[in-house]
């Protein structure tokens, strides 16, 4: 994370697994907990300064995998940094909670 960068909002816990990404206020029907800044889907907060310049990737099951083709990868890497820019508010959905496999083209 970028040093000395802050975003408005609150975190839900203070432990080793808390990435420090705040929970932004939204619709009361939404699941409780912080938004996933590096997750797929719209987020109410701007976390670009919190994430900083460090590059983040996640390995996900390839939804386009062809088991009959030995050269078809079963897993692919998703570059997560561009996902921070997915901003907005999706009613009833916690920010950044779509499957990362949705980002595989």
DRENVOKOL-263308 format. One record per atom (N, C-alpha, C, O, CB): residue number from 1; y, z, x; atom name; residue in one letter. Coordinates in Angstrom, 2 decimals. Each point is the difference from the previous one (the first is absolute). Glycine has a CB too. Layout:
<pts>
> NUM  Y  Z  X  CA  a
...
</pts>
This chain:
<pts>
> 1  -1.18  0.00  0.84  N  x
> 1  1.18  0.00  -0.84  CA  x
> 1  1.24  0.00  0.88  C  x
> 1  -0.01  0.52  1.12  O  x
> 1  -1.23  0.69  -2.95  CB  x
> 2  2.27  -1.79  1.31  N  x
> 2  1.26  -0.01  0.74  CA  x
> 2  0.56  1.42  0.05  C  x
> 2  -0.06  0.74  -0.98  O  x
> 2  0.52  -3.14  0.27  CB  x
> 3  0.07  2.75  1.85  N  x
> 3  0.52  1.36  0.14  CA  x
> 3  1.31  0.18  -0.75  C  x
> 3  0.81  -0.92  -0.10  O  x
> 3  -1.92  1.08  2.32  CB  x
> 4  1.30  1.04  -2.74  N  x
> 4  1.24  0.41  -0.66  CA  x
> 4  0.40  -0.89  -1.16  C  x
> 4  1.19  -0.11  -0.29  O  x
> 4  -0.48  1.04  2.45  CB  x
> 5  -1.64  -1.56  -2.82  N  x
> 5  0.30  -0.82  -1.18  CA  x
> 5  -0.42  0.77  -1.23  C  x
> 5  -1.07  0.60  -0.02  O  x
> 5  0.77  -2.75  1.32  CB  x
> 6  1.12  2.13  -2.32  N  x
> 6  -0.29  0.74  -1.23  CA  x
> 6  0.18  -0.91  -1.21  C  x
> 6  0.80  -0.94  0.03  O  x
> 6  -0.08  3.10  1.07  CB  x
> 7  -1.45  -1.87  -2.15  N  x
> 7  0.09  -0.71  -1.26  CA  x
> 7  0.13  1.04  -1.09  C  x
> 7  -0.66  1.04  0.07  O  x
> 7  -0.71  -3.03  0.78  CB  x
> 8  2.21  1.73  -1.86  N  x
> 8  0.14  0.95  -1.10  CA  x
> 8  -1.31  0.15  -0.76  C  x
> 8  -0.77  -0.95  -0.11  O  x
> 8  3.20  0.36  -0.08  CB  x
> 9  -2.68  1.78  -0.33  N  x
> 9  -1.21  0.27  -0.75  CA  x
> 9  -0.68  1.24  0.55  C  x
> 9  0.54  0.66  0.89  O  x
> 9  -0.81  -3.09  -1.39  CB  x
> 10  -0.91  2.75  -0.03  N  x
> 10  -0.73  1.17  0.46  CA  x
> 10  -1.42  -0.40  0.38  C  x
> 10  -0.55  -0.96  -0.54  O  x
> 10  1.96  2.46  -0.94  CB  x
> 11  -2.00  -0.76  2.41  N  x
> 11  -1.41  -0.18  0.30  CA  x
> 11  -0.76  1.06  -0.78  C  x
> 11  0.59  1.00  -0.42  O  x
> 11  -0.12  -1.95  2.74  CB  x
> 12  -1.76  0.74  -2.53  N  x
> 12  -0.76  0.91  -0.85  CA  x
> 12  -0.73  1.07  0.78  C  x
> 12  -0.47  0.97  -0.58  O  x
> 12  0.22  -2.82  -1.03  CB  x
> 13  0.15  1.70  2.92  N  x
> 13  -0.71  0.99  0.80  CA  x
> 13  0.48  -0.08  1.45  C  x
> 13  0.67  -0.96  0.38  O  x
> 13  -2.68  0.82  -1.91  CB  x
> 14  1.68  1.11  2.30  N  x
> 14  0.38  0.01  1.41  CA  x
> 14  -1.25  0.27  0.81  C  x
> 14  -0.26  1.14  0.40  O  x
> 14  2.62  -0.33  -0.92  CB  x
> 15  -3.14  -1.85  0.76  N  x
> 15  -1.22  0.16  0.79  CA  x
> 15  -0.20  -1.21  0.89  C  x
> 15  0.81  -0.93  -0.02  O  x
> 15  -1.85  2.35  -1.79  CB  x
> 16  -0.01  -1.42  2.59  N  x
> 16  -0.23  -1.07  0.99  CA  x
> 16  -0.22  -1.36  -0.64  C  x
> 16  0.22  -1.02  0.65  O  x
> 16  -1.19  2.73  0.85  CB  x
> 17  0.54  -1.76  -2.75  N  x
> 17  -0.25  -1.27  -0.66  CA  x
> 17  1.21  -0.55  -0.74  C  x
> 17  -0.03  -1.13  -0.48  O  x
> 17  -2.32  1.82  0.25  CB  x
> 18  3.41  0.07  0.14  N  x
> 18  1.20  -0.43  -0.71  CA  x
> 18  0.81  -0.89  0.93  C  x
> 18  0.46  0.45  1.05  O  x
> 18  -0.42  1.66  -2.47  CB  x
> 19  0.14  -3.37  1.04  N  x
> 19  0.74  -0.93  0.85  CA  x
> 19  1.50  0.21  -0.12  C  x
> 19  0.77  -0.65  0.71  O  x
> 19  -2.62  -1.00  -0.95  CB  x
> 20  2.28  2.53  -0.64  N  x
> 20  1.42  0.30  -0.13  CA  x
> 20  0.75  -0.98  -0.87  C  x
> 20  1.23  0.05  -0.06  O  x
> 20  -1.37  0.97  2.27  CB  x
> 21  -0.57  -1.92  -2.89  N  x
> 21  0.68  -0.95  -0.88  CA  x
> 21  0.32  0.70  -1.31  C  x
> 21  -0.91  0.51  -0.65  O  x
> 21  -0.28  -2.48  1.72  CB  x
> 22  2.45  2.01  -1.46  N  x
> 22  0.40  0.76  -1.18  CA  x
> 22  -0.51  -0.59  -1.31  C  x
> 22  -0.30  -1.19  -0.10  O  x
> 22  2.30  1.87  1.35  CB  x
> 23  -2.10  0.17  -2.23  N  x
> 23  -0.32  -0.43  -1.35  CA  x
> 23  1.33  -0.21  -0.70  C  x
> 23  0.78  0.94  -0.15  O  x
> 23  -3.03  0.32  0.09  CB  x
> 24  2.52  -2.47  -0.38  N  x
> 24  1.24  -0.31  -0.70  CA  x
> 24  -0.24  0.20  -1.49  C  x
> 24  -1.08  -0.30  -0.51  O  x
> 24  1.80  -1.35  2.31  CB  x
> 25  0.27  2.16  -2.50  N  x
> 25  -0.13  0.25  -1.43  CA  x
> 25  -0.24  -1.30  -0.76  C  x
> 25  0.63  -1.02  0.29  O  x
> 25  0.86  3.03  -0.07  CB  x
> 26  -2.39  -1.96  -1.17  N  x
> 26  -0.31  -1.18  -0.81  CA  x
> 26  -0.37  0.41  -1.41  C  x
> 26  0.44  1.05  -0.48  O  x
> 26  -1.20  -2.26  2.52  CB  x
> 27  -0.02  0.42  -2.69  N  x
> 27  -0.44  0.26  -1.37  CA  x
> 27  -0.97  1.18  0.00  C  x
> 27  -0.86  0.07  0.88  O  x
> 27  1.16  -2.51  -1.49  CB  x
> 28  -0.19  3.37  -0.34  N  x
> 28  -0.90  1.17  -0.03  CA  x
> 28  -1.48  -0.36  -0.17  C  x
> 28  -0.87  0.82  0.29  O  x
> 28  2.76  0.45  -1.25  CB  x
> 29  -2.19  -2.48  0.49  N  x
> 29  -1.40  -0.40  -0.18  CA  x
> 29  -0.67  -0.42  1.31  C  x
> 29  -1.21  -0.22  0.03  O  x
> 29  1.80  -0.49  -2.35  CB  x
> 30  0.19  0.59  3.39  N  x
> 30  -0.56  -0.45  1.27  CA  x
> 30  -0.81  1.09  0.67  C  x
> 30  0.29  1.19  -0.17  O  x
> 30  1.62  -2.75  0.42  CB  x
> 31  -2.93  1.18  0.52  N  x
> 31  -0.76  1.00  0.76  CA  x
> 31  0.93  0.75  0.95  C  x
> 31  0.94  -0.58  0.55  O  x
> 31  -3.03  -0.84  -0.70  CB  x
> 32  1.83  2.70  0.35  N  x
> 32  0.82  0.80  0.90  CA  x
> 32  -0.37  -0.28  1.44  C  x
> 32  -1.12  -0.40  0.29  O  x
> 32  1.33  2.18  -2.04  CB  x
> 33  0.73  -1.57  2.63  N  x
> 33  -0.25  -0.15  1.43  CA  x
> 33  0.96  -0.97  0.63  C  x
> 33  0.68  -0.75  -0.70  O  x
> 33  -3.07  1.27  0.31  CB  x
> 34  2.46  -0.52  1.72  N  x
> 34  0.94  -0.88  0.69  CA  x
> 34  -0.41  -1.46  -0.12  C  x
> 34  -1.17  -0.33  -0.17  O  x
> 34  1.69  2.19  1.75  CB  x
> 35  0.48  -2.74  -1.48  N  x
> 35  -0.27  -1.42  0.03  CA  x
> 35  -0.65  -0.35  1.34  C  x
> 35  0.21  0.69  0.99  O  x
> 35  1.73  -1.16  -2.56  CB  x
> 36  -2.71  -0.60  1.59  N  x
> 36  -0.60  -0.48  1.25  CA  x
> 36  0.91  -1.08  0.56  C  x
> 36  -0.03  -1.14  -0.47  O  x
> 36  -2.33  1.69  -0.32  CB  x
> 37  3.17  -0.20  1.78  N  x
> 37  0.97  -0.94  0.57  CA  x
> 37  -0.67  -1.25  0.55  C  x
> 37  0.59  -1.08  -0.02  O  x
> 37  0.88  3.00  0.57  CB  x
> 38  -2.70  -1.79  -0.05  N  x
> 38  -0.70  -1.13  0.60  CA  x
> 38  -1.03  -0.60  -0.96  C  x
> 38  -0.79  -0.86  0.39  O  x
> 38  1.13  1.89  1.85  CB  x
> 39  -0.33  -0.60  -3.49  N  x
> 39  -0.93  -0.51  -0.99  CA  x
> 39  0.51  -1.25  -0.69  C  x
> 39  1.17  -0.36  0.13  O  x
> 39  -1.98  2.67  -0.47  CB  x
> 40  -0.07  -2.96  -0.38  N  x
> 40  0.35  -1.19  -0.76  CA  x
> 40  0.60  0.40  -1.34  C  x
> 40  -0.51  0.89  -0.67  O  x
> 40  -1.32  -2.20  1.81  CB  x
> 41  2.90  0.66  -1.52  N  x
> 41  0.64  0.28  -1.28  CA  x
> 41  1.41  0.52  0.17  C  x
> 41  0.38  0.48  1.07  O  x
> 41  -2.60  0.00  -2.02  CB  x
> 42  2.99  -0.58  -0.10  N  x
> 42  1.42  0.39  0.03  CA  x
> 42  0.16  1.50  0.22  C  x
> 42  -0.77  0.82  -0.50  O  x
> 42  1.30  -2.73  -1.02  CB  x
> 43  0.51  2.24  2.30  N  x
> 43  0.34  1.39  0.29  CA  x
> 43  1.46  0.21  -0.35  C  x
> 43  0.83  -0.88  0.22  O  x
> 43  -2.58  1.02  1.63  CB  x
> 44  2.08  1.03  -2.39  N  x
> 44  1.39  0.29  -0.35  CA  x
> 44  0.84  0.29  1.23  C  x
> 44  1.20  -0.25  0.00  O  x
> 44  -1.97  1.13  -2.19  CB  x
> 45  0.15  -0.36  3.24  N  x
> 45  0.75  0.38  1.19  CA  x
> 45  0.06  -1.11  1.03  C  x
> 45  -0.85  -0.88  0.03  O  x
> 45  0.19  3.20  -0.44  CB  x
> 46  1.69  -2.27  1.27  N  x
> 46  0.12  -0.90  1.14  CA  x
> 46  -0.49  0.77  1.22  C  x
> 46  0.69  0.88  0.52  O  x
> 46  1.29  -2.16  -1.54  CB  x
> 47  -3.19  0.96  1.46  N  x
> 47  -0.62  0.74  1.09  CA  x
> 47  0.05  -0.74  1.33  C  x
> 47  -0.67  0.40  0.96  O  x
> 47  -0.81  0.64  -2.64  CB  x
> 48  2.26  -2.11  1.77  N  x
> 48  0.02  -0.81  1.21  CA  x
> 48  0.42  0.82  1.23  C  x
> 48  -0.56  -0.19  1.09  O  x
> 48  1.10  -1.81  -2.50  CB  x
> 49  0.42  2.89  1.26  N  x
> 49  0.43  0.81  1.14  CA  x
> 49  -1.00  1.10  0.32  C  x
> 49  -0.10  0.44  1.15  O  x
> 49  2.47  -0.94  -1.73  CB  x
> 50  -3.10  0.96  -0.41  N  x
> 50  -1.00  1.05  0.23  CA  x
> 50  -1.18  -0.57  0.79  C  x
> 50  -0.51  0.66  0.91  O  x
> 50  1.19  0.50  -3.04  CB  x
> 51  -1.10  -2.38  1.80  N  x
> 51  -1.13  -0.63  0.66  CA  x
> 51  0.38  -0.42  1.42  C  x
> 51  -0.82  0.09  0.92  O  x
> 51  -0.05  -0.88  -3.15  CB  x
> 52  2.10  0.32  2.41  N  x
> 52  0.46  -0.40  1.33  CA  x
> 52  -0.61  -1.31  0.46  C  x
> 52  -0.39  -0.84  -0.82  O  x
> 52  0.67  3.23  1.36  CB  x
> 53  -0.35  -2.57  0.78  N  x
> 53  -0.47  -1.27  0.58  CA  x
> 53  -1.49  -0.02  0.32  C  x
> 53  -0.53  -1.06  0.34  O  x
> 53  2.79  0.79  0.58  CB  x
> 54  -2.92  1.40  -1.01  N  x
> 54  -1.44  0.03  0.28  CA  x
> 54  -0.72  -0.89  -1.01  C  x
> 54  0.27  0.06  -1.20  O  x
> 54  -0.09  2.28  2.15  CB  x
> 55  -1.12  -3.16  -0.46  N  x
> 55  -0.72  -0.92  -0.88  CA  x
> 55  -1.24  0.69  -0.58  C  x
> 55  -0.73  0.69  0.72  O  x
> 55  1.56  -2.66  0.64  CB  x
> 56  -1.05  1.78  -2.65  N  x
> 56  -1.11  0.64  -0.71  CA  x
> 56  -0.90  -1.07  -0.62  C  x
> 56  0.47  -0.95  -0.62  O  x
> 56  0.96  2.98  0.15  CB  x
> 57  -2.74  -1.83  0.65  N  x
> 57  -1.00  -0.91  -0.56  CA  x
> 57  -1.10  0.84  -0.64  C  x
> 57  -0.23  1.15  0.39  O  x
> 57  0.74  -2.94  1.35  CB  x
> 58  -1.18  1.22  -2.73  N  x
> 58  -1.15  0.66  -0.62  CA  x
> 58  -1.11  -1.03  -0.14  C  x
> 58  0.26  -1.17  -0.29  O  x
> 58  1.22  2.82  -0.97  CB  x
> 59  -2.70  -1.20  1.47  N  x
> 59  -1.17  -0.85  -0.19  CA  x
> 59  -0.46  0.13  -1.44  C  x
> 59  -0.22  1.11  -0.49  O  x
> 59  -0.47  -0.86  2.93  CB  x
> 60  0.54  -1.39  -3.12  N  x
> 60  -0.43  0.01  -1.40  CA  x
> 60  -1.14  -1.00  -0.19  C  x
> 60  -0.15  -0.95  0.76  O  x
> 60  2.48  1.61  -1.51  CB  x
> 61  -3.11  -0.43  -0.28  N  x
> 61  -1.07  -0.93  -0.35  CA  x
> 61  0.65  -1.33  -0.37  C  x
> 61  0.94  -0.04  -0.79  O  x
> 61  -2.48  1.92  -0.01  CB  x
> 62  1.03  -2.95  1.37  N  x
> 62  0.54  -1.34  -0.26  CA  x
> 62  -0.44  -0.48  -1.39  C  x
> 62  -1.19  -0.25  -0.21  O  x
> 62  1.16  -0.27  2.70  CB  x
> 63  0.96  0.40  -3.44  N  x
> 63  -0.39  -0.46  -1.33  CA  x
> 63  -0.45  -1.45  -0.02  C  x
> 63  -0.60  -0.46  -0.97  O  x
> 63  2.21  2.10  0.02  CB  x
> 64  -1.31  -2.37  2.03  N  x
> 64  -0.39  -1.41  0.10  CA  x
> 64  -1.26  -0.19  0.83  C  x
> 64  -0.34  -1.13  0.35  O  x
> 64  2.74  0.50  -0.58  CB  x
> 65  -3.10  1.71  0.56  N  x
> 65  -1.20  -0.08  0.84  CA  x
> 65  -1.08  -0.83  -0.68  C  x
> 65  -0.30  0.17  -1.18  O  x
> 65  0.84  2.08  2.17  CB  x
> 66  -1.10  -3.16  -0.21  N  x
> 66  -1.10  -0.85  -0.47  CA  x
> 66  -1.25  0.42  0.77  C  x
> 66  -0.16  -0.38  1.16  O  x
> 66  1.72  -1.57  -1.74  CB  x
> 67  -2.43  2.70  -0.06  N  x
> 67  -1.20  0.52  0.67  CA  x
> 67  -0.92  -1.11  0.51  C  x
> 67  -0.79  0.23  0.92  O  x
> 67  0.94  1.78  -2.38  CB  x
> 68  -0.05  -3.20  0.89  N  x
> 68  -0.86  -1.10  0.45  CA  x
> 68  0.56  -0.69  1.25  C  x
> 68  -0.68  -0.83  0.60  O  x
> 68  -0.03  0.49  -2.97  CB  x
> 69  1.94  0.69  2.76  N  x
> 69  0.63  -0.58  1.18  CA  x
> 69  0.07  1.05  1.10  C  x
> 69  0.76  0.97  -0.13  O  x
> 69  0.59  -2.56  -1.30  CB  x
> 70  -2.12  1.43  2.52  N  x
> 70  0.00  1.01  1.06  CA  x
> 70  1.33  0.14  0.74  C  x
> 70  0.21  0.98  0.71  O  x
> 70  -2.62  -1.45  -0.46  CB  x
> 71  3.32  -0.49  -0.41  N  x
> 71  1.31  0.10  0.66  CA  x
> 71  1.05  0.66  -0.90  C  x
> 71  1.14  0.22  0.42  O  x
> 71  -1.72  -2.27  0.91  CB  x
> 72  0.21  2.34  -2.57  N  x
> 72  0.93  0.62  -0.94  CA  x
> 72  0.07  1.51  0.27  C  x
> 72  -1.02  0.69  -0.10  O  x
> 72  0.53  -2.48  -1.64  CB  x
> 73  1.68  2.30  2.07  N  x
> 73  0.10  1.44  0.30  CA  x
> 73  -0.17  0.87  -1.24  C  x
> 73  0.54  -0.30  -1.07  O  x
> 73  0.97  -0.27  2.97  CB  x
> 74  -2.27  1.64  -1.75  N  x
> 74  -0.19  0.95  -1.10  CA  x
> 74  1.21  0.91  -0.16  C  x
> 74  0.26  0.50  -1.10  O  x
> 74  -2.73  -0.57  1.49  CB  x
> 75  3.21  0.27  0.69  N  x
> 75  1.19  0.85  -0.01  CA  x
> 75  1.15  -0.76  0.65  C  x
> 75  -0.22  -0.83  0.88  O  x
> 75  -1.19  2.94  -0.79  CB  x
> 76  2.62  -1.83  -0.53  N  x
> 76  1.20  -0.61  0.58  CA  x
> 76  1.05  1.08  0.20  C  x
> 76  -0.04  1.06  -0.65  O  x
> 76  -0.47  -3.28  -0.46  CB  x
> 77  1.45  1.95  2.00  N  x
> 77  1.11  0.92  0.22  CA  x
> 77  1.17  -0.40  -0.88  C  x
> 77  0.33  -1.18  -0.12  O  x
> 77  -1.09  1.60  2.49  CB  x
> 78  1.39  0.57  -2.98  N  x
> 78  1.22  -0.21  -0.78  CA  x
> 78  1.15  0.62  0.78  C  x
> 78  -0.03  1.19  0.33  O  x
> 78  -1.24  -1.20  -2.56  CB  x
> 79  2.28  -0.81  2.52  N  x
> 79  1.20  0.51  0.68  CA  x
> 79  0.82  0.73  -1.05  C  x
> 79  0.47  -0.61  -0.96  O  x
> 79  -0.46  -1.29  2.69  CB  x
> 80  0.17  3.20  -1.55  N  x
> 80  0.60  0.82  -1.04  CA  x
> 80  1.53  0.09  0.07  C  x
> 80  0.63  0.32  -1.01  O  x
> 80  -2.72  0.96  1.02  CB  x
> 81  2.68  -1.54  1.14  N  x
> 81  1.46  0.14  0.11  CA  x
> 81  0.77  -0.80  -1.05  C  x
> 81  0.96  0.52  -0.56  O  x
> 81  -1.29  -0.14  2.98  CB  x
> 82  -0.05  -1.64  -2.72  N  x
> 82  0.75  -0.74  -1.02  CA  x
> 82  -0.10  0.63  -1.39  C  x
> 82  0.85  -0.26  -0.86  O  x
> 82  -1.26  -1.79  2.19  CB  x
> 83  -0.60  2.88  -1.56  N  x
> 83  -0.18  0.62  -1.31  CA  x
> 83  1.08  1.03  -0.30  C  x
> 83  0.24  0.32  -1.17  O  x
> 83  -2.70  -0.69  1.38  CB  x
> 84  3.11  0.89  0.83  N  x
> 84  1.08  0.97  -0.19  CA  x
> 84  1.13  -0.63  -0.80  C  x
> 84  0.73  0.70  -0.70  O  x
> 84  -1.34  0.44  2.87  CB  x
> 85  0.76  -2.45  -2.06  N  x
> 85  1.09  -0.71  -0.68  CA  x
> 85  -0.27  -0.25  -1.48  C  x
> 85  0.89  -0.47  -0.71  O  x
> 85  -0.36  -0.59  2.87  CB  x
> 86  -1.73  1.37  -2.65  N  x
> 86  -0.31  -0.18  -1.42  CA  x
> 86  0.64  1.14  -0.78  C  x
> 86  -0.57  1.09  -0.10  O  x
> 86  -1.63  -2.28  0.62  CB  x
> 87  3.39  0.94  -1.06  N  x
> 87  0.74  1.06  -0.68  CA  x
> 87  0.19  -0.31  -1.47  C  x
> 87  0.05  -1.16  -0.42  O  x
> 87  1.11  1.67  2.55  CB  x
> 88  -1.07  0.53  -2.89  N  x
> 88  0.22  -0.12  -1.43  CA  x
> 88  -0.67  1.17  -0.69  C  x
> 88  -0.41  0.96  0.66  O  x
> 88  0.54  -3.47  -0.52  CB  x
> 89  -0.24  2.45  -1.42  N  x
> 89  -0.63  1.07  -0.75  CA  x
> 89  -0.96  -0.62  -1.01  C  x
> 89  0.40  -0.80  -0.84  O  x
> 89  1.61  2.32  1.13  CB  x
> 90  -3.26  -1.15  -0.18  N  x
> 90  -1.02  -0.48  -0.91  CA  x
> 90  -0.37  1.16  -0.92  C  x
> 90  -0.63  0.96  0.44  O  x
> 90  -0.26  -2.68  1.26  CB  x
> 91  1.27  1.64  -2.95  N  x
> 91  -0.16  1.11  -0.93  CA  x
> 91  -1.46  0.46  -0.05  C  x
> 91  -0.92  -0.80  -0.16  O  x
> 91  2.85  -0.07  -1.19  CB  x
> 92  -2.12  2.19  1.49  N  x
> 92  -1.33  0.59  -0.11  CA  x
> 92  -0.87  -0.14  1.23  C  x
> 92  -1.18  0.37  -0.03  O  x
> 92  1.35  -0.81  -2.34  CB  x
> 93  0.38  -0.09  3.47  N  x
> 93  -0.79  -0.21  1.22  CA  x
> 93  0.69  0.68  1.17  C  x
> 93  1.21  -0.13  0.19  O  x
> 93  -2.09  -2.07  -1.08  CB  x
> 94  0.11  2.93  1.67  N  x
> 94  0.52  0.63  1.21  CA  x
> 94  0.29  -1.09  1.03  C  x
> 94  -0.82  -0.91  0.17  O  x
> 94  -0.47  3.06  -0.64  CB  x
> 95  2.40  -2.08  1.15  N  x
> 95  0.39  -1.01  0.96  CA  x
> 95  -1.01  -0.23  1.11  C  x
> 95  -0.51  0.95  0.59  O  x
> 95  2.83  -0.36  -1.10  CB  x
> 96  -2.61  -1.86  0.79  N  x
> 96  -0.89  -0.37  1.09  CA  x
> 96  -1.46  0.27  -0.26  C  x
> 96  -0.76  0.21  0.95  O  x
> 96  2.62  0.24  0.53  CB  x
> 97  -2.28  -0.43  -2.75  N  x
> 97  -1.38  0.40  -0.31  CA  x
> 97  -0.93  -1.15  -0.36  C  x
> 97  -1.13  0.23  -0.43  O  x
> 97  2.08  1.89  -0.33  CB  x
> 98  -0.50  -3.36  0.94  N  x
> 98  -0.90  -1.14  -0.25  CA  x
> 98  -0.98  -0.13  1.16  C  x
> 98  0.33  0.40  1.12  O  x
> 98  1.47  -1.59  -2.47  CB  x
> 99  -2.97  0.64  1.14  N  x
> 99  -0.97  -0.18  1.11  CA  x
> 99  0.58  -0.92  1.09  C  x
> 99  0.62  -1.02  -0.30  O  x
> 99  -2.53  1.34  -1.32  CB  x
> 100  1.71  0.06  2.88  N  x
> 100  0.48  -0.83  1.10  CA  x
> 100  -0.65  -1.38  -0.01  C  x
> 100  0.57  -0.95  0.53  O  x
> 100  -0.18  3.01  0.81  CB  x
> 101  -1.59  -2.18  -1.91  N  x
> 101  -0.66  -1.30  -0.08  CA  x
> 101  0.83  -0.99  -0.81  C  x
> 101  -0.18  -1.21  0.14  O  x
> 101  -2.04  2.35  0.05  CB  x
> 102  3.13  -0.64  -1.05  N  x
> 102  0.89  -0.89  -0.76  CA  x
> 102  0.90  -0.80  0.93  C  x
> 102  0.52  -1.04  -0.39  O  x
> 102  -0.57  2.65  -1.53  CB  x
> 103  0.25  -1.13  3.15  N  x
> 103  0.89  -0.66  0.97  CA  x
> 103  -0.70  -1.08  0.80  C  x
> 103  0.66  -0.75  0.73  O  x
> 103  0.62  2.86  -0.58  CB  x
> 104  -2.59  -2.22  -0.27  N  x
> 104  -0.75  -1.02  0.75  CA  x
> 104  0.20  -1.34  -0.68  C  x
> 104  -0.24  -0.15  -1.20  O  x
> 104  -1.48  1.85  1.97  CB  x
> 105  2.16  -2.67  0.00  N  x
> 105  0.23  -1.35  -0.56  CA  x
> 105  -1.22  -0.85  0.15  C  x
> 105  0.01  -1.16  -0.41  O  x
> 105  2.40  1.33  0.94  CB  x
</pts>
